[in-house]
Amino acid sequence: MEKLYLKYEDELLRNKKYLILSSFISIYIFLPEFIIADMYLIVIFMSFLPFFFLSKISKFLFIFVSFFTLLYNSIVLHIILHWGNAVIGSRIQTGILSPKHESLEYINTYIEFKDIITLSYFLIGIFLFYRLLLLAQNSYKIIKITALFLLLLLIWLLSSLGIMKILLPYKYVDDIQIANQWKDIVNMRKEYLEKKPLITKKGNLLYDKIIIIIGESANKHHMGIYNYKIDTTPFLSKLLKKSNSYKFDNIIASSNQTRYAVPLALTDAKVENFYNFASSESLINYFKSYGYKTYWLSNQFTLGKHDSYISSIAKESDYSAFANFVYEDGGKATTKYDIELLNQLNQDKIKDSSKELYIFHLLGSHFQYEKRYPKSHSLFQNPKNIIEEYDNTIYYTDYVISEIYKKFNNTNFLFIYLSDHGEVVNLKGSGHGFFPTYKDEYDTPLVVYSSLDNKRIDKLKERNISHTFNMESFNNIVKFIIGKSNDFKDISNNSHILVIDPKNIKDYNSLNTFEYQLSNKQNKLK
């Protein structure tokens, strides 16, 4: 026994540098996880120990697994610096569903000075791997056998407790499954639509033309019609002076992500069960069943070979087109302006009396703001900051809305403008998809114009004074307006909203604005 102990002691002395360095690396690669962990000791114990044991078993296997953990946590650190706590599975899904030019825009907008911290963290990790690989010896046998036994025992313990998959490196698999979940949902929806025949409904609807304009990242507090200090919406202000024009004040978006907010708005899926989307009729098929010709005209980023929740709805229409063919501008990804959507319209066709539904999906105020408007249609010719750039996008969207309106004026039509979600607009931070989230990301506009006197919209407006409408039931709002729903029971007053993905449901009323949260932090520092 004494002989074995002396041999063990000798191994420790000969491999002292390796033991110290590998132990330090096992802690270092989890630093971002420690920042966001609620229970630090549990994270240290459950995540550090397996790596510590693995490093004693195989140097190369340890470095291989640790490299992916370092890369994963570098992404976590970037998200923490920009968006708050990380929800990695959903972020990976966003990356998968984003075409190259949108990813480039993200890099141009959100990879900035503070990411020196992220880069430094990653490069230091690589340097530590180099030191361990080339300069540190690990030539022990007893420690290796002991570490293998302890590692297997720990894995068995974690599996028995049922918490293994929520910790690194085990949760890689879970995050990848979440990232690819959209494929299953889209395929289920395709099967549902193929098996469910389109049933022709009887009866006439009130309008020949239904025009729905879905804006992007429009924060109503930056719109003149919602008492913003600058008149960023001259056309909508003018429209609202007409009879049969309505502005709804108490509106919240259902999600701070487009890929969830739009399907929730256009189908019967709800915040509490988004995945009902897979077997839910869309507003497009609803109007098709009444004999309407349907059009989906989008300036959103196309997904190339990828499908998505939104594109699966777009494909239900009789005609769909994406106007944003990308061209290169000095090596940077650039998209065309929203006005390009008007090129898809046939003016002579619009003037006829056929029943038609048009859904316009704008790029609106999507980052990068400076690329969303031409100088010829901007409030600030030389914007001094990101707020003025954002206000220019709202002003330009107002112009695009006016041009669409002109195309349909003098017809029997219902004209609706809403936004998928809001936007944080502040010198200290901007964008959407924060976690924790802010009210700014859900405060969106809803404007309705009817070419006919329609008392139902008056009732809706009156109801909205005392009841907040969640845009998860936008499709039911439309059905109410056109006379196919007789009460308010299907119009959601739900204060629950999605944050990043369907797993994270919060109460809108519990949120603060970005400005309030910022002021709170500053006051605490004083």
N, C-alpha and C positions, 0 to 999 in steps of 0.2 A: 504493500500500500504506500509505504514511504517512497519507494522507488518510482511509483506512478506519479506521486505528488511532485517529486523532483523533476520528472520529465515534463509534467504540466507547467511547472514554474519556469523551466528552461524555454519551453515554447512561448510563453508569455514574454519573456525577456528578448528572445530573438525576433519576435514579431510585434514589438512594442509600438513602433511607428505605424505599422499597418492597422493595428487595433485602435489606436487613437484616431488616425485619419479616417478610417471607415466608420467609426462611431460618430465622428463629427459630420461626415457626409450624410449619414442616416438622419441626423437632426436637420442639417442645412436644407436638404431638398424639400422639407415639410414646412419651411418658414411661412409661406403664404397661407397654408392650411391652419397654422396656429393663429394667424391674424383673424380668420373668420370663424374659428371654432368656438362653440359655446361652452364646451367642456374640455379645457386644455389638457388636463391630466389624462383623460380617457384617450384623446387623440394621440398624445405622446406615447402612451402605453401601447395602444392598439396599432398604431401606424409605424412607430419607430422600431419597436422590438423585432417584427418580422424582417425588416431590412438589416438590422443589427445582426441577427442570426444568419441571414443569407450571406452577408459579407464574410462570415467566418467559414462558410461552406465552399463558396466559389467566387473568386475575385471577378472573373469575366461575367458570370451571370449577374452578380450584384451590380456591376457597372451598367450592364445592358438594361436591367429593370429600372435602375436609378435614373438612367438617362431619360426614359419616357416619363418617369415621375417628375423629373426636373422640367421637361418640356411642358407637361400638363400644368404644373404649378406656375410656370412662367406665364401661361395663358390666364390662369387664375389671378395672378398678380396684376396683369394688364387690366383685367375686368374690374378688380377691386379699385384700382387707381381711377378708372373712368366711370364705372357704372355701379359701384357699391359691391355687395357680396355676389359671389359667382353662382350661376345656375348653369353648370357646364354643358349638360346634355342638350338643353334648349339652345345654348349658344352655338354648339357644334351643328345642330340642325339648321340654324340660321346660315352658318357658313356653307353647308351642303347645298342649301336652296338658293344661295346667292351666286349669280353669274360672275364671271371674272371682273367685269367692269364695275359692278357694285362693290366687290371686295376691294378693288383698287381705290374707289372713292372712300371707302371706310378707312383704308390705310392713310390716304391723303388727309383725311379729316381728323382721325382720332389717334394716329401714331404721332406723338408730339414729345416735347421736352421731358415730361414726367416719365416717359417710357425709358429714359436712361436708367432708371431704377430697375426696370424689368430686364433690360439688356445686360446690365451689370450683374444682376442676380444670376442670369443664365450663363454668362461667360465665366464668372467665378466658379460656378458648378462644373463647367467643362474643364477648367484648370485643375480643380480638385480631383476630377476623374483621371486626368493626365498624371498627376502626382502619384495617385494610388496605383495606376496601371504600370508605370515605369519605375517608380522609385521605392515602392513599399513591398516588402517581402511577406508572403503568407505561406509558410512551409510546415504548418502544424498538422497533426493527425487527430490527437485526442480532442482538441478544441472543435475540430470539424465534426467529429462524431457527436459530441455533446450538443453543438449548435443545431445539427440536423434533427436530433431528437426533440430539442426544445421548440424548434420551428414547427415540426409536425404536431406537437402537443398544442401549441398556440393556435394553429389553423383549426384543429379539431375543436378547441374551446370557442373560437370565434364563430365557427359554423353552428355549434350547439346553441349559442346564444342568439343566433339569427341576425347578427349585426355585421357580418363579414362584408356584405356587398355595399355598405354605406361608407367604407373606409378605403383609402388608397393602400395598395394599387388595385384592390379588388373591384372598386366601383368604376374602373375603366369600362368594364363589360356592361354595367347598368347604364352608364352614360351613353355608350355607343348604341344600346338598344333604344333609349329614349330619342337619340338623334335620328334613328331610322324608323321611328314609329309612324311617321307621316306616310311612308310607303304603304303600310298595311291599311291605314285609314282610307287613303285614296283608292286603293284596289278594292276595298270593301264597298266604297261608294260607286265605283264603276260597275261592280256586280249588281248592286242594288238598282241602279238605273237601267241596266240591261234587262233585268228580270221584271221591272215594274213598267208596264206599258203606259204611255201617255193617254190619259182618259180625257176625252173632250167634255168640257163643262158647258152647260147651257146658260144663256143669259148674256146681256150686253153690259159692258162696263162703262163708266161715265166718260172716259177719255179715249180719244183716238191714239194719242201719243203719250207715252210715259217716259219722261227723261229724268234719269237719276245720275247725278254727278257725285262721285266719291272722291273727296279730296284726300290729300296725304299730309299727315303731321300738322294739321291746322289747329293752332291754339286760339280759341275764340277771344281770349283776352288781348290778342293782337289784331283784332278786327274792329274797324270803325263802327260797325253795326252793333257791337257789344261794348260800346262806350270807351274804346281805346282812344288814347290822347291824339293819335294821328289817324286821319281818314284813309285807311288802307283799303277800304271797300266802297269806293264811290258808286259803282254800278249797283251793288246790293242795297246800298242806302237809298238809291233812287227807286229801285224796284219795290222796296218796302213801303214806299209812299203810295203805291198803287193799291186799289182795292183788291181783295182776294190774295194779298201777300202776307206771309206770316213768318215771324222769327220766334223760335222756341228757345227759352232761356235756360231751362233746367234739364240739360241733356248731359249724359256721361257715356263715354265710349266703354265698350265691354272689355277691352284689352289694350295694352300698350304695345302690341305687336300686330302689324298688318295681317300676317298670315292667320291669325285667330279672329281679329276684329271683323274682317270682311265676311268670312263664312258665317260668323255669328249673326251678322246683320242681315244676310241674305237667305238664311235657312231657319229651320225651327230649333237648331242646336242652341243650348243655353250655357251660361257661364258654369253652372254646377255640373254640367255633363256635356262638355264640348264634343265628345266623340259620338254623340247622337247625330252629328254631322254626316256620318257614314250612311245613315238611312233616313235622311231628311230631304223633303222637296225644297228646291230652291225657288226664289222669286221668278227666275227665268222660266223654269218649267211650269210654274203656276200660270204665268201669262200666256205661255205657249198653249196651255190647255184651253184657253179662251180664244184661240185663233190668232194671237199676236205674233208677228214676225219679230224676232229678238236679235239684238246686236250688242256685242261686247267690244268696246273700243278702249284700248289701254295704252298708256304711256309708261306703265311700270316696267321695271327691268324684266326682260324675258329670261326664262330658265333653261333655254337650250334643251338638252336631253332630259332635264329634270322635270318632273311634274310637281304639283303642289295642290293644297286645298283650294286655293283661289283659281288656278288654271283649270281644275276639274269642273268648277262652276262655269267658267268662261266657255269651255268646250260644249256645254249644254245649249248654248245659243246657236241660232241659225247661221250667224256670221260673227266671227271674232277676228280682231286684228290688233297687232301690237305695233305702235308707231315708232318706237324708239330704236331704230336701227342705229347701231353704235358706229361712230367714226373716231379716228384718233386725232388728238389735238396736242401736239408736242409730247407724245408718249403717254398722255393721261386719258383715262376713259371719260368720254363725254356723251351725253344723250341729247336728243332733240327736245325742243320745248313743247309744252302741252298743247300749244296751238296747232301742232301737227295733226292732232286728232280730227280736226275739221276737214282735213284732206280726205278722210275716209267717208265723209257724208255725201250723199247724192241729193242735191237741193231739189231737183224735180220730184224725186221720190218722196221727200219729206212733205211736199205740198199736197200729195194725194190723200185720200180719206182712209187708206188702209190702217189697220190696227198695228201699232209698232211699239216695242219697248227698247229704249236705248240706255245702256249703262256705260258711262264714261268713267274710267279709272285714271285719275290724274297722278302725275309725279309730284305735283304741288310743292310742298316745302320739305321734301326729302333732302337729307344732307347730300352733297355739299350745296349750301344755300346759294352761293354765288353763281352756280351753274344752272339754276332753275328759272332764270329770267334774262331777257335781253336788255341791254341798257336803254333801248328805245321805249321800254315799258317798265320803268322803275321810278320809285319815289326819290331815292337817293342815288344820284349819278355816280358818286364816289363814296360808297358807304364806309364809315369810319370803324365800324365794329360789327360783330356777329348779329347784334340785335337789328341794326339797320339792314343788313343782308336778309335776315329773316322777314322783316317787314316788307322788303321788296318782293319776296316770294308770295306773300299774301296779296299784295297789290296786283301782281301779275296774274295770280289765280282768279282774282276778281275780274280782270280783263278777259281771261279765257272763258269764264262763266258767261260774261256778257255776249261774247261772240257765239257761243252755243245757243244762248237764249234767242238771239236774232234769227238763227236758222229755223227755229220752231215757232216763232211768233206768227200770229195770224192763223194758227191751227188750234184745234181743240186739244189742249195738252195740260198735263200735270208736270210741274218742274220742281225738282227737289235737289238741294245741295246739302251734303253732310261730309264729315271727315272720318276716316278709319279710326284715328286716335289723335291725341294732342301732342304737345311738344314742350320740353323744358327749354326756355329761351332766356339765357342769363349770361353775363360776361364771365361768370365763374364756372359755367357749365351749360351744355346744350345737348339736345337729342331726345331720344325716347328709348325705353327698354331698361330703365334703371331698376335696381333691386337692392334695397327697398325702393319703393316707387313713390311718385308725387302726384298730387291732384292735377298739376299742369298737363300730365300725360293723358288725362281723361276728360278735360274740359273742352268740348268740341261744339261746333255750330250745327244748327239744323234750320234751314230756310226752305219754305214751301211757297210756291206760287201756283194758283189755279186759274185757268182761262175761264172757268165757270164759277158761278156762285155755288159754294159748297159748304153748307152749314156744318157738315161733319168736321171740317178743319177748324171751324170756330169752336166746336165742342172740345176738340183735341187741344187747342190752344188754351182754353179755359181750364181744362184738366191739368195741363202742364204747369200752371201757376202754383198749384198746391202739390203736385206729384212730379218727382223726377223721373224722366224716361231713360231707361237703360237701352242702348242701341242694340242689345242682343235681340230685341223684338222689333227692329226696324221694319222687317218684312210684314209684321202684323200692323204696324202703323200705316203702311201703304195700303194694305187690305182694308183697313178701317176707312181710310180716305176715299177709296173707290167704291165703298158700299158693300163690301163682302164680309164685314165683321160688324156686329151690331152693339157691342158693348166694349168696355175697357179691360175686361178680364185677361185678354191676351196681350195687352200692352204692359211691358214689364216696368215695375217700379223698384226692381231689385237693386240694392246698393252694392252688391258683390261684383267684383271685377277680377279679371285674370291678370296676373303679374308674370310676364315672361312666358309661362307655359301653364297648361291646365291643372297642374298639380298645386300651383300657388294661387289660392283664392283669398282676396283681402276685401275688407269693407271700405268702400270709397270714403265714407264719413270719418274713418279713423286716420285718413292721410293728411299730411301737411303739404303746403306748396313748397317748391324748391327754395324760394326766397325766405320763407319762414324758417325752414330747417337751417338754412345758411346763417340767418341772423341768430338763431338759437345757439349754434355752435360758436359763433363769434362772441356772444355774451358769456358763454361758459368759460371761454379762454381769458376773458378780462378779469 
